[in-house]
């Protein structure tokens, strides 16, 4: 039994599942950026997370930054867009890991 069959037995969820099309997941190419966005949004409201992520992208001219660009960004700059010390450090750690391990989008 798959999870949809199981959840369909619930009165409220079953009704929703019968009326909604299944969602399709898009493959994301910039894994480093997606991990950074995930870190930024943890324990924040959706609105606040969107604002912080927008500010983050604006640091790089609203373009998707490379791991090297993220790594080169001073912690004070990341703190200035609303990230905590810990989150700024984690974001840079993700970029450093991608660089050190030569991870690609493939």
DSSP file (Angstrom, degrees, kcal/mol; ACC not computed):
  #  RESIDUE AA STRUCTURE BP1 BP2  ACC     N-H-->O    O-->H-N    N-H-->O    O-->H-N    TCO  KAPPA ALPHA  PHI   PSI    X-CA   Y-CA   Z-CA
    1    1 A X              0   0    0      0, 0.0     2,-0.1     0, 0.0     0, 0.0   0.000 360.0 360.0 360.0 128.6    0.0    0.0    0.0
    2    2 A X     >  -     0   0    0      1,-0.1     4,-2.1     4,-0.0     5,-0.2  -0.404 360.0-101.6 -87.3 170.8    1.4    3.4   -0.9
    3    3 A X  H  > S+     0   0    0      1,-0.2     4,-3.0     2,-0.2     5,-0.2   0.820 119.7  56.2 -64.1 -31.5    1.0    6.5    1.1
    4    4 A X  H  > S+     0   0    0      2,-0.2     4,-2.1     1,-0.2    -1,-0.2   0.924 107.8  48.2 -67.5 -42.7   -1.7    7.9   -1.1
    5    5 A X  H  > S+     0   0    0      2,-0.2     4,-0.5     1,-0.2    -2,-0.2   0.926 114.6  47.0 -60.0 -43.5   -3.8    4.8   -0.6
    6    6 A X  H >< S+     0   0    0     -4,-2.1     3,-1.2     1,-0.2     4,-0.3   0.943 114.4  44.9 -64.2 -48.9   -3.2    5.0    3.2
    7    7 A X  H >< S+     0   0    0     -4,-3.0     3,-1.4     1,-0.2     7,-0.2   0.783 101.0  69.3 -68.7 -26.0   -4.0    8.7    3.4
    8    8 A X  H 3< S+     0   0    0     -4,-2.1    -1,-0.2     1,-0.3    -2,-0.2   0.714  87.2  67.6 -64.6 -19.8   -7.1    8.4    1.2
    9    9 A X  T << S+     0   0    0     -3,-1.2    -1,-0.3    -4,-0.5     2,-0.2   0.731  80.1  93.0 -73.1 -21.6   -8.8    6.4    4.1
   10   10 A X  S <> S-     0   0    0     -3,-1.4     4,-2.7    -4,-0.3     5,-0.3  -0.553  80.4-133.0 -73.0 136.3   -8.9    9.6    6.2
   11   11 A X  H  > S+     0   0    0     -2,-0.2     4,-1.2     2,-0.2    -1,-0.1   0.919 101.2  32.7 -58.1 -49.0  -12.2   11.5    5.7
   12   12 A X  H  > S+     0   0    0      2,-0.2     4,-1.7     1,-0.2    -1,-0.2   0.936 123.5  43.6 -77.5 -47.3  -10.7   14.9    5.2
   13   13 A X  H  > S+     0   0    0      1,-0.2     4,-3.1     2,-0.2     5,-0.2   0.884 109.7  58.0 -66.3 -37.2   -7.5   14.0    3.5
   14   14 A X  H  X S+     0   0    0     -4,-2.7     4,-1.9    -7,-0.2    -1,-0.2   0.907 105.6  49.9 -58.6 -42.4   -9.2   11.5    1.2
   15   15 A X  H  X S+     0   0    0     -4,-1.2     4,-0.9    -5,-0.3    -1,-0.2   0.919 113.3  45.9 -62.4 -44.1  -11.5   14.2   -0.1
   16   16 A X  H >X S+     0   0    0     -4,-1.7     4,-1.2     1,-0.2     3,-0.8   0.929 111.8  51.3 -65.0 -45.4   -8.6   16.5   -0.8
   17   17 A X  H 3< S+     0   0    0     -4,-3.1    -1,-0.2     1,-0.3    -2,-0.2   0.826 108.1  52.4 -63.7 -31.9   -6.6   13.7   -2.5
   18   18 A X  H 3< S+     0   0    0     -4,-1.9    -1,-0.3    -5,-0.2    -2,-0.2   0.730 115.0  41.3 -75.9 -20.8   -9.5   12.8   -4.7
   19   19 A X  H << S+     0   0    0     -4,-0.9     2,-0.4    -3,-0.8    -2,-0.2   0.537 103.7  76.0-104.3  -7.9   -9.9   16.4   -6.0
   20   20 A X  S  < S-     0   0    0     -4,-1.2     2,-0.3    -5,-0.1     3,-0.0  -0.812  75.7-124.8-108.8 144.5   -6.3   17.4   -6.4
   21   21 A X        -     0   0    0     -2,-0.4     2,-0.1     1,-0.1    -2,-0.1  -0.616  42.5 -99.3 -76.9 143.1   -3.8   16.5   -9.1
   22   22 A X        -     0   0    0     -2,-0.3     2,-0.2     1,-0.1    -1,-0.1  -0.384  40.9-114.7 -63.8 141.5   -0.6   15.0   -7.8
   23   23 A X        -     0   0    0     -2,-0.1     2,-0.4    -3,-0.0    -1,-0.1  -0.465  22.5-143.0 -75.3 146.2    2.3   17.4   -7.5
   24   24 A X        -     0   0    0     -2,-0.2     2,-0.4     0, 0.0    -1,-0.0  -0.915  13.0-132.3-109.5 140.5    5.3   17.0   -9.7
   25   25 A X        -     0   0    0     -2,-0.4     2,-0.4     1,-0.0     0, 0.0  -0.740  13.7-141.2 -92.8 136.2    8.7   17.7   -8.3
   26   26 A X        -     0   0    0     -2,-0.4     2,-0.5     1,-0.0    -1,-0.0  -0.775  18.7-122.0 -93.8 139.6   11.1   19.8  -10.4
   27   27 A X        -     0   0    0     -2,-0.4     2,-0.4     2,-0.0    -1,-0.0  -0.685  26.3-143.4 -79.8 129.5   14.7   18.9  -10.4
   28   28 A X        -     0   0    0     -2,-0.5     3,-0.2     1,-0.1    -1,-0.0  -0.766   9.2-160.6 -96.0 138.4   16.8   21.8   -9.2
   29   29 A X  S    S+     0   0    0     -2,-0.4     2,-1.5     1,-0.2     3,-0.2   0.880  79.2  61.4 -86.5 -39.8   20.2   22.4  -10.8
   30   30 A X     >  +     0   0    0      1,-0.2     4,-2.1     2,-0.1    -1,-0.2  -0.626  58.9 170.0 -93.9  81.7   21.9   24.6   -8.2
   31   31 A X  H  > S+     0   0    0     -2,-1.5     4,-2.7     1,-0.2     5,-0.2   0.882  74.7  56.8 -61.1 -40.6   22.0   22.3   -5.2
   32   32 A X  H  > S+     0   0    0      1,-0.2     4,-2.3     2,-0.2    -1,-0.2   0.934 109.2  45.9 -56.7 -47.5   24.3   24.5   -3.2
   33   33 A X  H  > S+     0   0    0      1,-0.2     4,-2.6     2,-0.2    -1,-0.2   0.894 111.6  51.8 -64.1 -40.3   21.9   27.5   -3.6
   34   34 A X  H  X S+     0   0    0     -4,-2.1     4,-2.2     2,-0.2    -1,-0.2   0.895 110.0  48.9 -65.3 -39.7   18.9   25.3   -2.6
   35   35 A X  H  X S+     0   0    0     -4,-2.7     4,-2.4     2,-0.2    -1,-0.2   0.912 111.5  49.9 -65.0 -41.4   20.7   24.0    0.5
   36   36 A X  H  X S+     0   0    0     -4,-2.3     4,-2.6    -5,-0.2    -2,-0.2   0.919 110.2  50.1 -61.8 -43.6   21.5   27.6    1.4
   37   37 A X  H  X S+     0   0    0     -4,-2.6     4,-1.7     1,-0.2    -1,-0.2   0.889 109.7  51.8 -61.9 -39.2   17.9   28.6    0.9
   38   38 A X  H  X S+     0   0    0     -4,-2.2     4,-0.8     2,-0.2    -1,-0.2   0.917 110.2  47.9 -63.8 -43.5   16.8   25.7    3.1
   39   39 A X  H >< S+     0   0    0     -4,-2.4     3,-0.8     1,-0.2    -2,-0.2   0.924 110.9  52.0 -61.5 -44.6   19.1   26.8    5.9
   40   40 A X  H 3< S+     0   0    0     -4,-2.6    -1,-0.2     1,-0.2    -2,-0.2   0.837 110.4  48.2 -62.2 -33.3   17.9   30.4    5.6
   41   41 A X  H >< S+     0   0    0     -4,-1.7     3,-1.7    -5,-0.2    -1,-0.2   0.580  79.9 121.6 -88.3  -8.9   14.3   29.4    5.9
   42   42 A X  T << S-     0   0    0     -4,-0.8     3,-0.1    -3,-0.8    -3,-0.0  -0.327  87.6  -1.8 -61.6 131.9   14.6   27.1    8.9
   43   43 A X  T 3  S+     0   0    0      1,-0.2     2,-0.3    -2,-0.0    -1,-0.3   0.736 111.0 110.0  60.9  28.6   12.4   28.2   11.9
   44   44 A X  S <  S-     0   0    0     -3,-1.7    -1,-0.2     1,-0.0     2,-0.0  -0.905  74.7-101.7-125.4 156.9   11.2   31.3   10.0
   45   45 A X     >  -     0   0    0     -2,-0.3     4,-2.5     1,-0.1     5,-0.2  -0.359  37.6-111.1 -68.1 159.5    7.8   32.2    8.6
   46   46 A X  H  > S+     0   0    0      1,-0.2     4,-2.3     2,-0.2     5,-0.2   0.903 117.7  51.4 -59.2 -42.3    7.5   31.9    4.9
   47   47 A X  H  > S+     0   0    0      2,-0.2     4,-2.1     1,-0.2    -1,-0.2   0.933 111.6  45.5 -62.8 -47.3    7.3   35.7    4.4
   48   48 A X  H  > S+     0   0    0      1,-0.2     4,-2.5     2,-0.2     5,-0.2   0.912 112.3  51.9 -63.8 -42.6   10.5   36.3    6.4
   49   49 A X  H  X S+     0   0    0     -4,-2.5     4,-2.6     1,-0.2    -1,-0.2   0.902 109.3  50.4 -61.1 -41.2   12.3   33.5    4.7
   50   50 A X  H  X S+     0   0    0     -4,-2.3     4,-2.4    -5,-0.2    -1,-0.2   0.904 110.6  49.3 -63.5 -41.6   11.4   35.0    1.3
   51   51 A X  H  X S+     0   0    0     -4,-2.1     4,-2.4     2,-0.2    -2,-0.2   0.933 113.0  46.2 -63.8 -46.3   12.6   38.4    2.3
   52   52 A X  H  X S+     0   0    0     -4,-2.5     4,-2.4     1,-0.2    -2,-0.2   0.916 113.2  49.0 -64.5 -42.8   15.9   37.1    3.5
   53   53 A X  H  X S+     0   0    0     -4,-2.6     4,-2.5     2,-0.2    -1,-0.2   0.892 110.3  51.6 -65.1 -37.9   16.4   34.9    0.4
   54   54 A X  H  X S+     0   0    0     -4,-2.4     4,-2.2     2,-0.2    -1,-0.2   0.924 110.4  48.5 -62.7 -43.7   15.6   37.9   -1.9
   55   55 A X  H  X S+     0   0    0     -4,-2.4     4,-1.1     2,-0.2    -2,-0.2   0.897 109.5  54.0 -61.2 -39.9   18.2   40.0    0.0
   56   56 A X  H >< S+     0   0    0     -4,-2.4     3,-0.8     1,-0.2     4,-0.4   0.942 109.9  45.6 -59.7 -49.4   20.7   37.2   -0.4
   57   57 A X  H ><>S+     0   0    0     -4,-2.5     5,-2.0     1,-0.2     3,-1.7   0.864 105.8  61.1 -63.3 -35.4   20.2   37.1   -4.2
   58   58 A X  H ><5S+     0   0    0     -4,-2.2     3,-1.5     1,-0.3    -1,-0.2   0.775  91.2  67.9 -63.7 -25.5   20.4   40.9   -4.3
   59   59 A X  T <<5S+     0   0    0     -4,-1.1    -1,-0.3    -3,-0.8    -2,-0.2   0.780 107.0  41.0 -60.7 -24.4   24.0   40.6   -2.9
   60   60 A X  T X 5S-     0   0    0     -3,-1.7     3,-1.1    -4,-0.4    -1,-0.3  -0.065 131.8 -88.0-116.1  29.8   24.8   38.9   -6.3
   61   61 A X  T < 5S-     0   0    0     -3,-1.5    -3,-0.2     1,-0.2    -2,-0.1   0.818  78.0 -66.1  69.3  30.9   22.8   41.2   -8.6
   62   62 A X  T 3 <S+     0   0    0     -5,-2.0    -1,-0.2     1,-0.3     2,-0.2   0.588 109.8 120.8  65.0  12.7   19.7   39.0   -8.2
   63   63 A X  S <  S-     0   0    0     -3,-1.1     2,-0.5    -6,-0.6    -1,-0.3  -0.647  78.6 -91.4 -99.5 161.7   21.5   36.2  -10.0
   64   64 A X        -     0   0    0     -2,-0.2     2,-0.1    -3,-0.1    -1,-0.0  -0.617  48.7-133.7 -72.4 119.7   22.1   32.7   -8.6
   65   65 A X        -     0   0    0     -2,-0.5     2,-0.2     1,-0.1   -32,-0.1  -0.361  11.6-120.7 -74.7 154.1   25.5   32.9   -6.9
   66   66 A X     >  -     0   0    0      1,-0.1     4,-2.2    -2,-0.1     5,-0.2  -0.504  29.9-107.1 -82.4 161.1   28.2   30.3   -7.4
   67   67 A X  H  > S+     0   0    0      1,-0.2     4,-2.7     2,-0.2     5,-0.2   0.884 122.6  54.6 -54.8 -37.8   29.5   28.4   -4.4
   68   68 A X  H  > S+     0   0    0      1,-0.2     4,-2.3     2,-0.2    -1,-0.2   0.905 106.4  50.3 -64.8 -40.6   32.8   30.5   -4.7
   69   69 A X  H  > S+     0   0    0      2,-0.2     4,-0.7     1,-0.2    -1,-0.2   0.908 111.9  48.1 -62.9 -40.9   30.8   33.8   -4.6
   70   70 A X  H >< S+     0   0    0     -4,-2.2     3,-1.0     1,-0.2    -2,-0.2   0.936 111.9  49.2 -64.1 -45.7   29.0   32.6   -1.4
   71   71 A X  H 3< S+     0   0    0     -4,-2.7    -2,-0.2     1,-0.3    -1,-0.2   0.875 109.8  52.2 -61.6 -37.6   32.2   31.5    0.2
   72   72 A X  H 3< S+     0   0    0     -4,-2.3     2,-0.4    -5,-0.2    -1,-0.3   0.599  85.3 103.4 -76.3 -11.0   33.8   34.9   -0.6
   73   73 A X  S << S-     0   0    0     -3,-1.0     5,-0.1    -4,-0.7    19,-0.0  -0.602  80.1-117.5 -75.4 123.4   31.0   36.8    1.0
   74   74 A X    >>  -     0   0    0     -2,-0.4     4,-1.8     1,-0.1     3,-0.7  -0.274  15.4-123.8 -60.5 144.9   32.0   38.1    4.4
   75   75 A X  H 3> S+     0   0    0      1,-0.2     4,-2.7     2,-0.2     5,-0.2   0.865 112.3  59.9 -55.8 -37.1   30.0   36.8    7.3
   76   76 A X  H 3> S+     0   0    0      1,-0.2     4,-1.7     2,-0.2    -1,-0.2   0.868 103.6  50.7 -61.7 -35.6   29.2   40.4    8.3
   77   77 A X  H <> S+     0   0    0     -3,-0.7     4,-0.7     2,-0.2    -1,-0.2   0.921 110.9  47.6 -67.8 -43.6   27.5   40.9    4.9
   78   78 A X  H ><>S+     0   0    0     -4,-1.8     5,-1.5     1,-0.2     3,-0.8   0.879 111.6  51.0 -64.6 -37.3   25.4   37.7    5.4
   79   79 A X  H ><5S+     0   0    0     -4,-2.7     3,-1.6     1,-0.2    -1,-0.2   0.858 102.0  63.4 -65.2 -33.7   24.5   38.9    8.9
   80   80 A X  H 3<5S+     0   0    0     -4,-1.7    -1,-0.2     1,-0.3    -2,-0.2   0.684  97.1  55.5 -66.9 -19.0   23.5   42.2    7.4
   81   81 A X  T <<5S-     0   0    0     -3,-0.8    -1,-0.3    -4,-0.7    -2,-0.2   0.462 131.8 -86.5 -92.9  -0.7   20.7   40.6    5.3
   82   82 A X  T < 5S+     0   0    0     -3,-1.6     2,-0.2     1,-0.3    -3,-0.2   0.498  81.6 136.8 114.5   5.2   19.1   39.1    8.4
   83   83 A X      < -     0   0    0     -5,-1.5    -1,-0.3   -31,-0.1    -2,-0.1  -0.604  51.8-122.0 -83.3 145.7   21.0   35.8    8.9
   84   84 A X     >  -     0   0    0     -2,-0.2     4,-2.6     1,-0.1     5,-0.2  -0.303  31.7-102.3 -71.9 167.1   22.1   34.7   12.4
   85   85 A X  H  > S+     0   0    0      1,-0.2     4,-2.2     2,-0.2     5,-0.2   0.928 124.1  49.3 -55.3 -45.5   25.8   34.0   13.0
   86   86 A X  H  > S+     0   0    0      1,-0.2     4,-2.6     2,-0.2    -1,-0.2   0.933 112.1  45.8 -63.4 -47.5   25.0   30.3   12.9
   87   87 A X  H  > S+     0   0    0      2,-0.2     4,-2.6     1,-0.2    -1,-0.2   0.898 111.5  52.2 -65.8 -39.4   23.1   30.4    9.7
   88   88 A X  H  X S+     0   0    0     -4,-2.6     4,-1.9     1,-0.2    -1,-0.2   0.917 112.5  46.5 -60.7 -42.3   25.6   32.7    8.0
   89   89 A X  H  X S+     0   0    0     -4,-2.2     4,-2.3    -5,-0.2    -2,-0.2   0.907 111.5  50.6 -65.8 -42.8   28.3   30.2    9.0
   90   90 A X  H  X S+     0   0    0     -4,-2.6     4,-2.2     2,-0.2    -2,-0.2   0.901 108.2  52.9 -62.6 -41.4   26.2   27.2    7.8
   91   91 A X  H  X S+     0   0    0     -4,-2.6     4,-1.9     1,-0.2    -1,-0.2   0.927 111.7  45.6 -60.8 -45.0   25.6   28.8    4.4
   92   92 A X  H  X S+     0   0    0     -4,-1.9     4,-2.7     1,-0.2    -1,-0.2   0.863 109.0  56.4 -67.5 -34.0   29.3   29.3    4.0
   93   93 A X  H  X S+     0   0    0     -4,-2.3     4,-2.4     2,-0.2    -2,-0.2   0.893 105.8  51.1 -63.5 -39.0   30.0   25.8    5.1
   94   94 A X  H  X S+     0   0    0     -4,-2.2     4,-2.3     2,-0.2    -2,-0.2   0.943 111.8  47.0 -61.5 -47.5   27.7   24.4    2.4
   95   95 A X  H  X S+     0   0    0     -4,-1.9     4,-2.4     1,-0.2    -2,-0.2   0.918 112.2  49.9 -61.3 -43.7   29.6   26.5   -0.2
   96   96 A X  H  X S+     0   0    0     -4,-2.7     4,-3.3     1,-0.2     5,-0.2   0.902 110.0  51.0 -62.4 -41.6   33.0   25.4    1.1
   97   97 A X  H  X S+     0   0    0     -4,-2.4     4,-2.2     2,-0.2     6,-0.2   0.921 110.4  48.7 -61.9 -44.5   31.9   21.7    1.0
   98   98 A X  H  <>S+     0   0    0     -4,-2.3     5,-2.0     2,-0.2     4,-0.3   0.915 115.9  44.1 -62.0 -43.1   30.7   22.1   -2.6
   99   99 A X  H ><5S+     0   0    0     -4,-2.4     3,-1.3     3,-0.2    -2,-0.2   0.961 114.6  47.4 -65.9 -52.0   34.0   23.7   -3.6
  100  100 A X  H 3<5S+     0   0    0     -4,-3.3    -2,-0.2     1,-0.3    -1,-0.2   0.836 118.3  41.1 -60.8 -34.6   36.3   21.3   -1.7
  101  101 A X  T 3<5S-     0   0    0     -4,-2.2    -1,-0.3    -5,-0.2    -2,-0.2   0.338 104.1-128.4 -98.6   6.7   34.5   18.2   -3.0
  102  102 A X  T < 5 -     0   0    0     -3,-1.3    -3,-0.2    -4,-0.3     2,-0.2   0.875  39.7-177.2  49.6  45.0   34.2   19.6   -6.6
  103  103 A X      < -     0   0    0     -5,-2.0     2,-0.2    -6,-0.2    -1,-0.2  -0.492   5.1-164.7 -74.1 142.0   30.4   18.9   -6.6
  104  104 A X        -     0   0    0     -2,-0.2   -73,-0.0     1,-0.0    -1,-0.0  -0.706  36.3-102.2-118.8 173.5   28.7   19.6   -9.8
  105  105 A X              0   0    0      1,-0.3    -2,-0.0    -2,-0.2    -1,-0.0   0.695 360.0 360.0 -70.5 -16.7   25.0   20.0  -10.7
  106  106 A X              0   0    0      0, 0.0    -1,-0.3     0, 0.0   -77,-0.0   0.493 360.0 360.0 -76.8 360.0   25.1   16.5  -12.2
